[in-house]
Each structure stands twice: as structure tokens, then as C-alpha cells.
Amino acid sequence: MIYRARGSTGTLRKSALLAVSAFCMQMIAGGAQAGDARFMEVSARFPAPSGANDLCRSYAWACAGSRGQRLDSALEFDLVRQVNRQVNAVTRDVTDRQQYNMEEKWALPTRMGGDCEDFALLKKRDLIRLGVDPRRLLLATVLDRRRNAHAVLIYRSSQGDLVLDNLSNQIRPWKATGYIFLRMQDPRRPRSWVGVQNKT
């Protein structure tokens, strides 16, 4: 699979289409339930993206559970905005093919830079270090507005799920992005991944 910071093609798109197909099958089977539209509703477990198979082994913090701590909401959101903007400003867009000579590798950015999931990982790490509860920071895969495969970081604020994206410094509610959300880390068990229900 391939993730690229400015869009992607290749086997990741095939995987994304398979995830959309599986999602549609779940909807047909009646898997959707009513809930608060500010937060994403999850469905059945999904396999992790291929590049994320060793994520928890490589970065234990990326799959950590709650620390039982809570920052002041205003302070926490300020930190989220600062980290999103800073990482976007200092990290160059570099594909995994250019950097590792492989289609997909989920890793922190190197001195060369990184692609979209690398941006998301770095934001998650930095926010955890600043005291944000890891279970409020969830990696997710989407189809962007051009329907290219993409990865973002979800911040589960008290007001809803917000998207930290390397394509924009603006932090938006998940439904305002125009993206099709495919899967994300399970909010209850971040070592696992779940499908996302994209209801209008």
C-alpha cells in the first residue's frame, strides 16, 4: 500500500476500495446505529493498514491506553493546534518509495521528511509527551476529497472528533473535511483497528 502526503495511488487505493466495499456490506447488513454525529461511529474490527502491522511493537506509545489524566480543555486544544501547525511547517513531504524504496512504511519522519501517516504519528507522539491522553489521539485512514488514500490523526475532544491533517493547518470536525473515513484505531483498544460509519 502507498500513502502520500499529497495524495496517493497504487495498492493502497485498492485496499481503500476494499475497505469501502466491506463498509457498504456492513451497512446493508444493518450495522449502522444512531449516535452523536460529532463523533465517528465505529463498526466491526478491521485489519490494520499493512504498513501499521508492526506499529505497536515499534512505538508502544502509539497504541497506549489511557493514563487517567486530563488537561484543561482550552489548554489541550491550544496544544493540539500548535503541534498540528508546527509538524506541518517543519516536516517535508517525502514518499516511502523515495525514502525507503518500499510501498509503505509507517514510521516517524526522518531528516528527509515523511508522508501522511508519518506526520500523524509525529503529532500523536508530541501530544502524548505534552500530556494529552493517548486514547484521545487515534490514527485513521481516509479517502481525501480527490478520493486518494490518506492518513490523519483524530483528536477526540469533548466537542467531537477533530482532524489533524498535513494537508491543512486548519483543524476541522471530521464531517467537515469532505473525506470518506475508512478505519481508525479502536478508541477502547488502540492496538486494534475498527471500521468507521460515514453517515450523512
Protein Blocks (a to p, Z undefined) as FASTA:
>chain_A
ZZdfkbcedjllmmmmmmmmmmmmmmmnopaccddfkbccddddddddfklmmmmmmmmm
lmcccehiacdfklmmmmmmmmmmmmmmmpccddfklmnopabdcddddfkbpcfklmmm
mmmmmmmmnopafklpccdddddfkopacdddddddfkbccdddfkbcbdcdfklnopac
fbdcdfklmmbccdddddZZ
